[in-house]
Amino acid sequence: MHYGYIGLGNLGAACAGCLLKAGFQVTVYDLNPALAAPLVAQGAVLATSAEALAASVDHVITCLPSPAVSERVLRGILPQMKPGASWLEMSTLGRDDVLKLAAVAAESGVRMMELPVTGGVHLAYQGKITMLAGGDKDLFDLHHAAMQAMGDKIFHMGPLGSACIIKVITNMLAFIHLKATSEALMLAKRGGLDLAQSWHAIAASSGNSFVHETEGALILNGSYDVAFNVDLALKDLGFALGFGKEFGVPLDLASMTNQTYIAAKAAYGGEAQSPMIAKLLEDLLGTDLRAEGFPARLE
């Protein structure tokens, strides 16, 4: 099948590249044409607009920064999509957004599958990211080969709206774990321990987490560069807190972590890297968390 991919930020570029490597025909578009250049070098076709892309492909995938952008792009491409075309939305949306946009697509005869992912951009470039699909089972089966090209753990979570809930849950946990590992590393440093050795000891302990192993390493390097910013973290935490209110679940840790990210945005701006919540502690205590031998980016 011929896929069109709209939105070539860190995640979108990685996933579109995996489709190309797997032999799919891929047409791409982004408002910033420079983001498409590496993919064009790999064999992708660059469309002149999102609408032109939609008219030329069998199915459209989007990976965009906000529900408002997703809706704007969707309304633009729907009149151009081929009969039988479907829309795969990889952006992180709220459940209400998913159901609303699915209804908009259905009015034009286009079926939607939500496909948020989790695990980090470094795994997306390897084709090993976890894919969380929501939608009709036959649509899931239709696009399973493409999902296998982009990820290695694929979960059909249920009907539309299911995947966005689990995606928000996984991100909420990641942000809480990041706050926890920041505090743990600072305890080790202020307690006079070797930070590198402490990181390894935690990684081999019952207190370990995926976030400690990955983003904890970026904190120790001082780059904090996980290719995911504070504004995106606040967006996802907002979704989580909204679900907590809707489902009647008190989210004490998520609420505290949300306040930490608000403070990080005030200190460093919304474009700052998500792990820079650790820098709040570093600045407060005048104590850095640097150690030798840790990467600036995850591979």
N, C-alpha and C positions, 0 to 999 in steps of 0.2 A: 504494500500500500504506500501511497504517496502522502506524507505528512507535511503539514505546514506548522512552523513553530514561531509564535509571536512572543517576544520578550526575552532578550538575550543577556540578562544580567548574569551574575555568578552561577546561579542554579540553572537557568534556562540554557545558557551556552553549554554547560556541562552535559545536560540531558540531550540536547540537540546533537552534540558531538557523538554521544553514544549511539544514537539512532543511525548516524552516518557510518560509524565503524561497523555496525551490524548489517550494513548493506541496504538500509532503507533509503528511498528517494526522499530528500528533505528540502523544502523551500523555507527560507527564514526571513523574518522582518523584525526590525527594532527601530525606534525613533532615532537612535544613534547608529548610523550605518557602520561606524568603526567597529562596533561590537560584533558585527557579522563577518568581518574580514577573515578571522581565523577559520570560521566554518566554511566560508566560500572556498578557501584554500584547500579544505578537505573534501570539497565536492558539492557543497550545498548551493542551491540557487537563491540569489538575493532578490526578493520581491520589491517592487517600487512603493508598495503600500500594503497595509493589512488587508484592505479590500481586494487588491490584486492577488495577494497570496490566497485568500479564501476561495477565489474563483478558479484557482489552478490546481488545487490539491483535493485528495479524497477526504481527509479529516484534518481538523485544526486543533493544535495544542497551544494553550496560553500559559504564561508564567509571569504574572504582573504584580505590581507593588501594592495594590489596594483594591477593595471591592468596587470603588467608583471607577477606577481605570478599567477593571474587568468588564463592567457594564458598558462603558463607553465603547470599548473595542468590540464587544459582542454585538451591540446594536449596529455597529458599522459593517461587520462582516456577514451578518445573517442574510441580507439580501443577495449576497454573492456566493454563498455556499452551495455546492452541488446537491442535487437530490440524493438522499441517503447518507449525506455527510453527518458526522457526529463531532461533538466538541468535548475535548479533554481539558479540564481546568486544573492546573497544578498550583495555582496561587493559594495562599492560606486565606480562607474566607470564614465568616461566621455561618452558622447553619441557616439563618434567615436569608443571608445573601445567596447561599447555594440554591435554596428552594425558589427564591425569587428569580434568579437568573435562569434556572432550569425551566421555569414557566415562560419566561421571555423567549428562550430558544425554542420551546415546544410550539409556540404560536407560529413559528416559521418552519415547523416540521423537523427541527434539529434536536437530537437527543444529546443529553449532557452526561458525562461521567466526571465526578470530582476525583482528583488524583494528587492530593498533597503528599509530600515526601518528608522523611526525617532521617537524620544520621550525619548531616554535614556536607558541605560542598565538596570537600576532599573525596568523600566516598562517591559523590555524584560523578566526578570526573573519572572514577574507576569503574563506573557502571555497577556499583555495589550499594547504592542508597536503598533505603526501605521505602516501598511504595504502598500507600494506603488508599485503596479505591472504594468509592461509593457510587452505587448506581445499579442498573439492571444487570443480571448475571450474563445475559447474552452479549451485552456490550463489553463487559469485562472479558469475556472469552474472545471476542473479536479483536481486542487490542492487547491480548496477553503477550503476544510475541514482541510487541513494541515495549511493553513494560519489562519484559525479560531483558531487553537490550539496555534499558536504562537502570534497572535495579536487580538485586539478587534475592531480596526478601519481599514478597508481594502478598498483600492481604486484601481480600474482598471483605470489607467491613459491614456491608449490608446496603440498604437503599440510600438514595441521595440524602445527604445530611449526616450520615454516619461517620464518614471519613474525616470530616472537619472537626468532629468532636474528639476523636482519638488523636488527631494531629495536635490540637490545642493542648490536650492532656500531656502528650509527650514533650511538647515545647515547655509547658509549665514546669514539668519535672526537671528539664534540662536547666532552666533558669534558677530554680531552687538549688539544684546540685552545684551550679556555678557559684552561687552565693556561699554555699557551705564549704566548697573547696577553697575559696578565697580566704574564708575565716580560718580554716584548718592550716593553710600554708602560713598565714600570718602568726598563728599560735606557735607553729614550729620555729619560724624565724625569730620571734621575740623570746622564745624559750631557749635560744642559743643553739638550735640544731642545724646541721648541714641541710640546706633546702633540697638539693638534688637527692640526697639519700632519703630524706623525708618523703619526697614525692614517690620514689620507688617503693618505700615501705608502705605507704598508703595504698599504692597500686596493687600491692600483694596482700592487702588486708581485707577484712570484712567491711571496711568503710570505703572501699573503692567504688568508682562509678565510671561510666564511659566519658562523662564530662571531665572528671579529674584527669583521666589519661590523655584527653585531647586538649581541651581548653586550658586545663591546669598547666600543661606544658607551654602553651603560648603565653600564659601569665609569667612563667619563670623566664622565658626568653625576653619578655618586655615588648613584644610586637602586638600582642593581644589580637592578632589579625585572623579572625575566624570567618571573615567575609559575611558577617551578619551584624547589623548595627543596632543601636539602642532603640531607635524608633520602631524597628520591626519587633524587637522584644516587647516593647510597651504595647504594640498592637495585639500581639498574641496573648499577652497577660490580660489585656482588656477583654478579649474573647473568653478567656478562662474564668475571669471573675464574673462575667455575664452569665456563663453557664452555671456557675456556683449559685448565683442568685435565682436563676430559673429553676434549677433542680433542687434547691434547698440544701445545698452542701456548703458548710462553712469552710473557707479556704484561707486559714490563718497564715500559712507559710507563703502562699501565692500573694496574699495581700502585702505582707512584709517585703517580699521580693519586688513587688511592683513599686513600692515606695523607694527601694534602693535604686531601681532603674530611673525613677523620676529624678532622684538626686544626681545620678550619673549624667542624665540629659542636661540638667541645670549646670553641672560642672564642665562637661566636655562637648555638649551638643548632641543632637539626635543622630548624626552621622558617625559618631564615635563607635568603635567596635564593642560588641556586647560584653566581652570579658573585662572591659575597663571598669566594671563595678568593683573589681579587685583594687584598681587604682584609687578608688575612694578611700579604702582602708590605708593604702600606702601613703596617700597625701595626709590623711587625718593623723596618722601615727609617725609620719616622717621616717618611714621604714620601707625600703624597696624589697621586692620579692624576686630578685634576679638570681639565676644560677646558670652555670656553664653547661653546655651540651644539650640544650633544648631548641627545637626548631622555631623559625619565624613564621612558618606556615605549615599546615598539615598536608602531607602527601598521600 
